Structure formats: C-alpha cells, structure tokens
C-alpha cells in the first residue's frame, strides 16, 4: 500500500538497453503502488499490456503511450484493523491508508473482459475494456482482505476464481472463491484445505475443465471437481510460501517465496485421472507430446555433482500407467511407429544388460551413470520414460561421454533417434492391451528438413545394423582365438608366434600344424585392435573385422552428433566402410563354413575339445569403459 511509482522497463534484446516506460514516471500523490504490481499481457491480444497501481493502465505500443482505463479501484476507507490494538494511535494517518489493485485477470475469451482484485478486499470486473467497472465483491469480504490472485476461466467468460488472504488481521483460514455467473454470486470452495494456511494463488488448468491448483503459505493443492474438494500435491516440495502457479503446456510451475522455482513435469495424468482409474486392472494414460531433443554433446568438462543446478525434464516420451492389485505374468510396454512396426519393447521381466555390480567395477563413479530402468509390474501408478531411441547396436566398445550429467549420463552408443511423427504406445497387463497415441515433435530450434532427418535416420539404421553384424562376428572370432590359446597353452596376451613362448605340449604333429594354420588365418580375418574410426595404431592395411568394426563405430558416432544429413565426405566413407565390411564378412562366413568344421573334425579325431562359436554376445574384456 505504499505511495509512489514502480518502474516498468523495456529491454532490447539486440542492444541490451533498458528503457523506462512506466505510466507513472514521477511520484504523484494521486497514484499508489505496492512492491509487486501486476504487469500482464492480454491472452487474447498480445499487443495489449496492462499495468496496475490503484488505477489500471493499458498500452498497445510497448509503453510509448498509456491509457488509464479504470478509476481508483481501492476502498475509500479501510479503517483500522482491530488487531493493531492501541498501536494505531501513534500514527495520525493510520485510518487514511488506502490500497491498490493487487491481482488482475484479463479474459481468455474476450479482449473487453477484465477481472481485478485489490489488497483491501474488493473485486471488480469490466465488460467493455475498462469504460465501465462493476463492483462484484462477495459480501463477506471486509477491509484488509487481500485478493492475492484472480484466475479467469479458459472455458467461458463468466467464470473466475479468486484467492484471498486475511493473515494481516490474524485470520489464517484459507479463502478461495468461485463464480460462474460473471461475479453476481460467489461460492467459497475450501473443503480439504488446512485451516491454518492462507491462500496465495489459484489457477485453472487450460485443458481439463474443473482441474484447479492452489498455492498456500505452506503447500500446493489440487482439485479435480472445480474446487469442491482439495487434496495435497506437495510431493517433494519444501513447505514454504507458494506465491504463484502457472501451467505451461503440460508442466505445472511453482514460484515460492525464497525457495526457488519448481516444476512438476507433465501433468497429463492429472488431466485424465478419474475414480474409475483406481478400480481398473490397468490404465495407460495418454502421453503428452514428446519433443525430439538431443542431449548436450559439448565435449567439455561436466559440472560437478555439487554444483547447484536444476534438473531438466526427462529426455524423451513420459509414459504414465496404472497397475491394479492383481497381475498375472509380465507387464509389457511397446512403442510402434506410424506404420505399426515395433520400435521398442520393454517388459517387467527384462534383465539389465549391465548390473549395478558390473557398473561398480568401471572407472566411472556410479553417481554419474544413468542406471538401468526396468518396467514395473507393482500395483499403483508408474512413470516410464522412452528416450526416443531405437535399440542400441551391438558394439565391442562402449563408453560414457564427457558431456556428463550426474545420475543421468547414458551409455553409448545409443540407438538411432526416432523421427518426428505419429507413434503408438501399447501397454499389456493380464493379457489386456491398452493402446494410446503418441506424437513426437521436432526440436523447434533445429532447421533440418524432414527429408534431411529421414536421410540421417536411414544411414544411422544401416550403420547400426552393420555394427551389430561386425560385433557378432568379431566377438565370435575372439572367442575362437581364446579357445585356441587355451588349447595350445598360450597366455591370452601372448603373440601368435613368439620363440620365447612356444605352444604347450598338448597337441603335436599334423594337428599342431593345422591349429597353427587355423590360428594364422583367423588372425588375418580378425585383425589388430584398431580403434574407433579405424585409425588406431597398427591397423591392418587390408580389410579385417577389427578395422571394419572400428570404422563403422566411428562413422556412426560421427553422424549421430547432430540433426543434419550426413556430409558428402561421410557418405563416401560409409560406402568404403560398407565395401570393406562386405569383403571381410564373406571371408569370415567362408572361414566358419569351411575352416572351422575341418579343424573340428581333426580335433574330434584326436579326442580334443572342439571349438565352439559364441552363442551370447558380450563386451570384450579387452575394451574398457571410459569417459573420453
């Protein structure tokens, strides 16, 4: 209720200059302003901005010109509140204190409808853009009742909600009022709210009619029946003053007094929640649209875990589902593309590819790693995130990028990213299928065309397939090499031919010669260690499985960094790598179908164990996981 001015500034993004455009450029006894005056754009016409003091001002040209579109809306006389006792006698102006417009709600339906509330207990509305105002205050609102917030309805022009705080007169009870007849009548809607916490904010969901949110001096609340009943939505929020709420797209934003901003990611389930949900065997909530956003690939030192930062929302499609008390068999979740082809399938019986014990043995501390998530079949509500990636290709080497995030650094390589478009989610519980559509949208910052993204996706899919084939071949080949080394008594680290390390006397004669020839031919097909991209030291000049595997992995990682079509140089390198791999794959196929059976026949005749092709693919012990 202070006197004077509160500055309105306009900032230029291009020049970084601030301009004072306040409608009250100098102190004037006619005007009064509080510390937090409403400044709002019209949701109907974004060129209209309102500024409230004790009068309401309007500009349509960015503050160059202002119109006064209301009289002084505060009470003429507030009186002295009884809880001041004899303290007011010390101030000769105590009974002359007047209020200001403290809350404002331009209509979502008509540019001419505006709702206003004062910090001394008055509610007003205009239906003609401010030419005429009507006092619509509920009779029970007395002076020193602060209208902390007004929310105009998104669904009709006659509905609004008002939160009121009377803590200044030692009344800590909650007050939220609702009108559906333009303010002719108001109903107090506070059932379920605590009796000792004034209300600072009330908002209506723009999607589901009757879904309301309220912020009190201690917590956040939700109502599914237009305010008739309230229940807590506190979750992990601090118990503090919740000064404002806002719904942006599918997220609920909470502004606290001194305890930061908080965001509840994806309130889609709240928009669909109904009594029938809890009584069903299962329920799949329709997912909100997912934005195809790549994680940060900036190769720089990551922020340490103790650096104060806010968490980003999950990177992918947030899928919420409910499971009843009785579940028989596995719960599965499938993602299908627009043609009905399976993209990913998750099951409650899945086993993590890497256990916590395995991950704990790596060089990377566990607090950096995105831990494996298994679909839950337990009764109750669950949230599962599909990261918008297809299944990862098999690779002989995996690592964690230096663009790390504590607790959320994924293992690479990841599968190709799904294209923007229509998908379907399919939940199966107790043999019943629950389908829902899913829309994946493009990162609005990315200029790539759909055709460019399609080319990228096609190449990623093809390279991923080749990587898996090369990994399977290389893993089988290395397994044969280990079996031969065990058979001949060589250590795993010993070179193929070394006079200082002769073969153990397990086999001899023609069989030893056959094994030696087999080992040399296998070594020629396998090749050396190489490295990602095929540029490692000692790489073979001719195609080998190791060189092909490194080249394919390097190319895959190269084109997977950005949403852009592969370059001409990358396409040429892919063609060369594919030709090399085709050649060495033929050698490997011939080797398995000819050389391996022939040697096994000799081993069998000599009562020696036959060589076995690896049935299960695993990461090579020679390759370590590292951040690089």
Secondary structure, DSSP 8 states (H G I E B T S, - for coil): --BS----EEE-TTT--EEE--S--S--TT-B--SS--EEE-SS-TT-EEEESSSEEEESSTTSS-EE-S---S-S-----GGGGGGGGG-TTGGG----EEEEEE-SS-TT-EEEEETTS-EEEESSTTSS-EE---TT--TT-EEEEEEE-SS-TT-EEEEEEEGGGTEEEEEEEEESSTTSS-EE--TTS-TT--EEEEEE-SSSTT-EEEEESS-EEEESSTTSS-EE--TT--SS-EEEEEEETTEEEEEESSS-EEEE---HHHHH--HHHHHSSEEE-----EEE-------S----TTS-------SSEEEEEEE-S---S--EEEEE-TTS-EEEEEETT---SS-HHHHHTSSS-GGGB--------SSEEEEEEE-SB------S--EE-SS--TT-B-EES---B--SEEEEEEEEETTEEEEEEEEEEE-TT----HHHHHHHHHHHHHHHHHHHHHHHHHHHHHHHHHHHHHHHT--TTS-SS-TTS---TTS-HHHHHHHHHHHHHHHHHH-----GGG-STT--SS--HHHHHHHHHHHHHHHTTSSS---HHHHHHHHHHHHHHHHHHHHHHHIIIIIIHHHHHHHHHTT-------SS----TTS---B-
